[in-house]
Amino acid sequence: QVQLVESGGGSVQVGGFLALSCAVSGYPYRPYCMGWFRQTPGKEREGVAIIGADGTTTYADSVKDRFTISQDSVKNTLYLQMSNLKPEDTAMYYCALDRTRCGSLVWNNFNDWGQGTQVTVSS
């Protein structure tokens, strides 16, 4: 059974920094794609960043130059470093795994999901 467990969320002031982690277990192959998504109440889940097995990354325009996605294949862990945080970054952040493709921030392409970790940015 595939499990994704996020950690590292919390509360931070505008301009601050947070680092999220996502530990992956139960998936015996190298994922085609891993990604971070976020959602606020009443809004659709949106793609933040994805990374392919070859290390290719794609970012949402709203987080470019502020967020960095990376992965450690040995530790089976996905990371998201978030700097210069803004109030509009406040959301529940989810990591996800796509078993068959990579290249899109569309959330419903992804097969497996974590439970999420809350990020709150206050001014």
Disulfide bonds with the S-S distance in Angstrom:
Cys22-Cys95 1.92
Cys33-Cys102 2.13
